[in-house]
Amino acid sequence: MKEDIHIKYLFANEQDTTWGIVVNSAGYQNIAPGQPYPPQNHPTRYLFSTKRGRVLDEYQLLYIVRGKGKFVFPGQKLKDVREGNMFLLFPGEWHNYYPDKTTGWDEYWIGFKGCNIDDRVKNGFFHTDKPIFQVGLSEELVRLYKSAIAIAKKQQPGYQQILAGIVSHLLGMMYSQDKLSLFDESKVVGRIEKAKMLMSNEFNVSITPEEIAGRVNMSYSWFRRIFKHYTGFTPAQYILALKIRKSKELLTHSDLTAQEIACDVGFNDSNNFFAIFKKKTGMTPVAYRNLTRRAQNSPRATLRLHGVI
């Protein structure tokens, strides 16, 4: 499933700044091979020329989930960056980066500032001389970025505080995964995480476990064994679980018919969808829709849905 470009620039009031971290921007963009970079759809203070580089007045945390490119910071030669890399930009520090013209890249970013991140830098957790982190492809990291973008769009009361928590979660995961990478010489974990991302993005277009194995450069028998050991699911079970999870979401929050939902999540036969859904959940799609919609308005129904009563 191809994602749209999402970019959001934010404001923070004086009280927000006392929380310790405020978020100024969050976004995602797909840069196709040969596409000019950076796109000219950003405010002036964020624009830069890849010939001259840029200096920001905030931190930015970028995550490359597809493609490759270059990154450079003061006193260093061009560094290769690729999918699975995160890099931290520091306020007041010149930097430059861009995707390879042959591949482009997909990037997520979040921009922020505050005394909490300043303290972490002062205490040595992050250094201007080590801005690149090896984290691999992680479905959880992508989910955090997507959540930040969704929250930034709504800007409901307290959204800055929620975004601050997401920033702290991203920084913690980045720090931890980079440390772990020092001890993990195997590329298996990265391949499995990439497989999970591919499944999450394409579960509704009849992608097969064999195709996924090929795209992460593993034989199917080895991929199936490692995937089951890593996730607790066979690849086919994992794809099915994604379909069921999306079906539940659509049944509760959309007006699509059960037949339309079956098609939307990738079931060619609605009868097969009904049978599998009932086997996995213990109820028909219509019964699940009725129960979950009642639960939205009834605390007792909510407790029953979660097995409390």
Legacy VTK file of the C-alpha trace (Angstrom):
# vtk DataFile Version 3.0
C-alpha trace
ASCII
DATASET POLYDATA
POINTS 309 float
0.000 0.000 0.000
1.621 3.249 -1.105
1.626 6.043 1.434
0.827 9.650 0.703
3.280 12.388 1.613
2.516 13.740 5.066
4.106 16.917 6.434
2.979 18.912 9.456
4.512 22.013 11.050
3.450 22.897 14.569
3.306 25.618 17.196
3.990 25.394 20.928
2.886 27.782 23.659
4.933 28.880 26.668
3.433 26.220 28.924
4.303 23.487 26.414
7.979 24.445 26.600
8.027 23.725 30.344
7.224 20.058 29.608
10.818 19.548 28.486
10.363 18.731 24.792
8.236 20.458 22.172
7.752 19.163 18.641
7.951 21.582 15.726
7.468 19.281 12.748
6.702 15.712 11.788
6.460 14.119 8.386
7.031 11.417 5.846
7.935 11.654 2.194
8.731 9.293 -0.629
11.561 10.452 -2.888
11.458 8.578 -6.173
14.647 7.793 -8.125
15.854 10.941 -9.891
13.395 13.225 -8.061
14.838 16.614 -7.020
15.770 16.800 -3.354
14.662 18.275 -1.113
11.123 18.947 -2.390
10.124 22.593 -2.266
7.065 22.047 -0.067
8.590 23.162 3.233
8.686 26.508 5.044
11.724 28.649 4.251
13.523 27.891 7.515
13.565 24.181 6.658
14.648 24.454 3.021
18.237 23.809 2.068
20.426 23.256 -0.951
22.295 19.969 -1.112
25.195 21.976 -2.564
25.487 24.194 0.514
23.939 22.203 3.365
21.936 23.686 6.217
21.910 24.727 9.882
18.740 24.259 11.981
17.667 25.747 15.316
16.175 22.409 16.455
16.951 18.729 16.634
15.613 16.475 13.906
15.470 12.701 13.982
15.273 11.092 10.521
14.620 7.451 9.694
15.358 5.988 6.253
13.110 3.002 5.527
13.853 2.540 1.811
16.760 3.398 -0.467
20.158 4.882 0.256
22.047 8.152 0.121
24.751 10.313 1.660
25.166 12.267 4.892
27.945 14.655 5.873
28.686 16.695 8.992
31.613 18.955 9.988
35.075 17.418 9.807
33.866 14.205 8.191
33.803 12.737 4.703
30.525 11.746 3.079
28.932 8.882 4.986
26.764 6.237 3.350
23.266 5.985 4.804
20.667 3.438 3.820
17.406 1.860 4.882
17.539 1.007 8.553
19.624 4.065 9.473
18.466 6.885 11.723
20.393 10.123 12.004
20.116 12.908 14.533
20.565 16.520 13.436
21.721 18.949 16.130
20.741 22.625 16.442
23.432 25.017 15.310
25.390 22.247 13.560
25.929 22.380 9.809
24.888 19.218 7.961
23.964 17.956 4.530
22.238 14.820 3.269
20.487 13.551 0.174
19.207 10.321 -1.424
21.024 8.475 -4.162
19.554 9.439 -7.542
19.354 5.787 -8.600
17.231 4.696 -5.643
15.655 7.724 -3.983
14.495 6.970 -0.458
11.555 6.990 1.938
12.133 9.095 5.029
10.302 9.841 8.256
11.329 12.732 10.454
10.365 14.583 13.582
11.769 17.961 14.676
11.939 19.009 18.332
13.765 21.005 20.992
13.772 21.403 24.769
15.729 21.041 27.981
15.184 17.265 28.174
17.033 16.538 24.942
19.658 19.182 25.778
20.353 17.351 29.045
20.693 14.005 27.266
23.265 15.504 24.931
25.143 17.106 27.854
25.155 13.756 29.681
26.734 11.988 26.729
23.884 9.911 25.387
24.092 11.635 22.014
27.123 13.283 20.391
27.512 15.635 17.457
30.409 13.462 16.258
28.161 10.379 16.046
24.874 11.354 14.419
24.208 8.084 12.516
22.582 5.119 14.272
22.221 1.526 13.080
18.705 0.473 14.064
17.543 -1.731 11.188
14.046 -1.780 9.771
11.534 -1.747 12.592
7.763 -1.880 12.330
7.546 -0.345 15.819
9.645 2.689 14.857
7.511 3.272 11.768
4.361 2.978 13.888
5.684 5.651 16.263
6.398 8.056 13.414
2.971 7.420 11.896
1.350 8.004 15.266
3.208 11.303 15.647
2.026 12.453 12.222
-1.586 11.515 12.998
-1.492 13.327 16.352
0.103 16.383 14.753
-2.705 16.535 12.209
-5.449 16.599 14.849
-3.686 18.912 17.329
-6.102 18.072 20.117
-5.543 19.465 23.638
-2.324 18.082 25.131
-0.983 16.892 21.783
2.448 18.409 22.425
2.825 16.316 25.564
1.911 13.131 23.687
4.380 14.014 20.930
7.085 14.617 23.537
6.512 11.073 24.781
6.834 9.707 21.247
10.120 11.583 20.762
11.481 10.084 23.986
10.353 6.616 22.865
12.037 7.054 19.465
15.274 8.269 21.038
15.279 5.405 23.536
14.693 2.784 20.877
17.340 4.320 18.613
19.891 4.372 21.421
19.125 0.789 22.444
19.062 -0.690 18.945
22.317 1.015 18.025
23.967 -0.507 21.102
22.568 -3.925 20.273
23.895 -3.705 16.720
27.424 -3.728 18.136
26.843 -7.272 19.380
24.736 -8.629 16.501
26.733 -9.575 13.447
23.794 -11.369 11.877
21.584 -9.647 9.306
18.710 -12.027 10.013
16.871 -9.691 12.413
16.952 -6.849 9.885
15.588 -9.119 7.180
12.751 -10.339 9.383
11.836 -6.774 10.349
11.871 -5.818 6.670
9.608 -8.804 5.938
7.184 -7.645 8.643
7.106 -4.164 7.119
6.474 -5.581 3.640
3.635 -7.698 4.991
2.127 -4.739 6.867
2.191 -2.634 3.705
1.008 -5.275 1.231
-1.094 -7.853 3.082
-4.174 -6.832 1.093
-2.705 -7.399 -2.395
-2.372 -11.191 -2.256
1.349 -11.162 -1.509
2.640 -14.644 -0.656
5.174 -15.715 1.973
7.339 -17.070 -0.852
7.428 -13.632 -2.479
8.364 -12.018 0.821
11.198 -14.520 1.312
12.555 -13.691 -2.111
12.427 -9.939 -1.440
14.495 -10.306 1.733
16.956 -12.637 -0.049
16.226 -15.795 1.936
15.162 -19.256 0.873
11.553 -19.875 1.828
12.261 -22.844 4.100
14.885 -20.902 6.074
12.764 -17.737 6.107
9.708 -19.621 7.410
11.734 -21.259 10.175
13.426 -18.031 11.316
10.236 -15.962 11.028
8.300 -18.443 13.190
11.072 -18.466 15.775
11.267 -14.658 15.811
7.539 -13.781 15.826
5.734 -16.895 16.996
3.785 -16.946 13.701
4.446 -18.606 10.387
4.575 -16.008 7.587
1.125 -17.092 6.388
-0.301 -16.823 9.919
1.198 -13.356 10.316
-0.358 -12.112 7.055
-3.706 -13.559 8.129
-3.421 -11.848 11.526
-2.856 -8.522 9.747
-5.959 -9.096 7.642
-8.065 -9.903 10.711
-6.739 -6.893 12.640
-7.586 -4.550 9.745
-10.993 -6.199 9.372
-11.776 -5.510 13.030
-10.786 -1.878 12.613
-12.971 -1.436 9.536
-15.938 -3.239 11.082
-15.841 -0.914 14.084
-14.932 2.389 12.458
-16.294 2.289 8.907
-19.637 1.792 7.202
-18.278 -0.660 4.628
-20.245 -3.887 4.296
-18.639 -7.122 5.435
-18.308 -8.144 1.782
-16.545 -4.875 0.948
-14.214 -5.296 3.912
-13.382 -8.839 2.817
-12.288 -7.474 -0.554
-10.474 -4.502 0.978
-8.249 -6.664 3.187
-7.450 -9.140 0.430
-9.940 -12.016 0.662
-11.078 -13.111 -2.771
-14.043 -15.028 -1.328
-16.287 -13.315 1.222
-17.589 -16.684 2.459
-14.020 -17.700 3.231
-13.552 -14.402 5.072
-16.674 -15.005 7.177
-15.542 -18.524 8.108
-11.980 -17.496 9.011
-13.110 -14.420 10.927
-15.496 -16.481 13.053
-12.817 -19.105 13.683
-10.326 -16.477 14.836
-12.669 -14.275 16.876
-15.499 -16.566 17.904
-18.141 -14.416 16.209
-19.296 -13.393 12.763
-18.190 -10.056 11.273
-21.682 -8.612 11.773
-21.805 -9.760 15.407
-18.359 -8.263 16.008
-19.437 -4.935 14.468
-22.570 -4.803 16.618
-20.676 -5.620 19.805
-17.796 -3.196 19.289
-20.088 -0.353 18.289
-22.198 -0.961 21.407
-18.979 -1.007 23.420
-18.197 2.536 22.304
-21.304 3.728 24.129
-21.544 1.171 26.943
-18.883 0.684 29.637
-20.347 -2.741 30.513
-20.150 -3.870 26.884
-16.530 -2.707 26.785
-15.708 -4.832 29.827
-17.458 -7.832 28.258
-15.552 -7.329 24.997
-12.222 -7.493 26.867
-13.252 -10.486 28.972
-13.501 -8.603 32.274
-17.119 -9.649 32.894
LINES 1 310
309 0 1 2 3 4 5 6 7 8 9 10 11 12 13 14 15 16 17 18 19 20 21 22 23 24 25 26 27 28 29 30 31 32 33 34 35 36 37 38 39 40 41 42 43 44 45 46 47 48 49 50 51 52 53 54 55 56 57 58 59 60 61 62 63 64 65 66 67 68 69 70 71 72 73 74 75 76 77 78 79 80 81 82 83 84 85 86 87 88 89 90 91 92 93 94 95 96 97 98 99 100 101 102 103 104 105 106 107 108 109 110 111 112 113 114 115 116 117 118 119 120 121 122 123 124 125 126 127 128 129 130 131 132 133 134 135 136 137 138 139 140 141 142 143 144 145 146 147 148 149 150 151 152 153 154 155 156 157 158 159 160 161 162 163 164 165 166 167 168 169 170 171 172 173 174 175 176 177 178 179 180 181 182 183 184 185 186 187 188 189 190 191 192 193 194 195 196 197 198 199 200 201 202 203 204 205 206 207 208 209 210 211 212 213 214 215 216 217 218 219 220 221 222 223 224 225 226 227 228 229 230 231 232 233 234 235 236 237 238 239 240 241 242 243 244 245 246 247 248 249 250 251 252 253 254 255 256 257 258 259 260 261 262 263 264 265 266 267 268 269 270 271 272 273 274 275 276 277 278 279 280 281 282 283 284 285 286 287 288 289 290 291 292 293 294 295 296 297 298 299 300 301 302 303 304 305 306 307 308
